[in-house]
Amino acid sequence: MLRALRPYLNAFLLGFVVTFVIFLFVRFNASDVVLGLVIGAVGGGAALALYIYLNRKFGRQEEVYDRDGNPVRR
C-alpha cells in the first residue's frame, strides 16, 4: 500500500517545501532565507557524501549474474 501512496506523498512533500520556502521569503529577509538554503544544501551534500561512503564501505555486494543465471565473481 505504501508503494501506491509514494508518488502522492512525494508530490505533497514537494509542494510543502516549495510553499514553505515562499513563505520564508515573504516572512523574513531574503538574504537570511538564501543563507539558510545554502547552509541546508551544504549539510545535505555532506550527509549524501557520508551516506555514499558508508554504503560503499559497509553495504552489501550486489550479485551479478551471467546470461545463464550463474553468479559471477568480481
C-alpha positions as CSV (number, residue, x, y, z in Angstrom):
1,M,0.0,0.0,0.0
2,L,2.9,2.4,0.8
3,R,4.3,1.8,-2.7
4,A,1.0,3.0,-4.2
5,L,0.9,6.1,-2.0
6,R,4.6,7.1,-2.6
7,P,4.0,9.3,-5.7
8,Y,1.3,11.2,-3.8
9,L,3.5,11.6,-0.7
10,N,6.4,12.8,-2.9
11,A,4.1,15.4,-4.6
12,F,2.8,16.5,-1.2
13,L,6.3,16.9,0.2
14,L,7.5,18.8,-2.9
15,G,4.5,21.2,-2.7
16,F,5.0,21.6,1.1
17,V,8.7,22.5,0.7
18,V,8.1,25.0,-2.2
19,T,5.3,26.7,-0.3
20,F,7.3,26.8,2.9
21,V,10.3,28.4,1.1
22,I,8.0,31.0,-0.5
23,F,6.5,31.7,3.0
24,L,10.0,32.2,4.3
25,F,10.8,34.8,1.6
26,V,7.6,36.7,2.5
27,R,8.1,36.5,6.2
28,F,11.9,37.1,6.6
29,N,14.7,39.0,4.9
30,A,15.6,37.4,1.5
31,S,19.3,37.2,2.4
32,D,18.6,35.3,5.5
33,V,16.5,32.8,3.6
34,V,19.2,32.3,0.9
35,L,21.8,31.8,3.6
36,G,19.7,29.2,5.3
37,L,19.1,27.4,1.9
38,V,22.9,27.4,1.2
39,I,23.6,26.0,4.7
40,G,21.0,23.4,4.2
41,A,22.3,22.4,0.8
42,V,25.9,22.1,2.2
43,G,24.5,20.0,5.1
44,G,22.5,17.8,2.6
45,G,25.6,17.4,0.4
46,A,27.7,16.3,3.4
47,A,25.0,13.9,4.5
48,L,24.8,12.5,1.0
49,A,28.6,12.1,0.8
50,L,28.7,10.3,4.2
51,Y,25.8,8.0,3.1
52,I,27.6,7.1,-0.1
53,Y,30.9,6.4,1.7
54,L,29.2,4.3,4.4
55,N,27.2,2.4,1.8
56,R,30.3,1.5,-0.2
57,K,32.2,0.5,2.9
58,F,29.6,-1.5,4.7
59,G,26.9,-2.1,2.1
60,R,26.0,-5.4,0.7
61,Q,27.7,-6.5,-2.5
62,E,25.3,-6.8,-5.4
63,E,25.0,-10.2,-7.0
64,V,25.9,-10.1,-10.7
65,Y,24.6,-12.9,-12.9
66,D,25.6,-14.0,-16.4
67,R,23.2,-14.9,-19.2
68,D,22.6,-18.4,-17.8
69,G,21.8,-17.1,-14.4
70,N,25.0,-18.2,-12.7
71,P,26.6,-15.8,-10.2
72,V,29.7,-14.0,-11.4
73,R,32.5,-13.1,-9.1
74,R,34.1,-9.7,-9.5
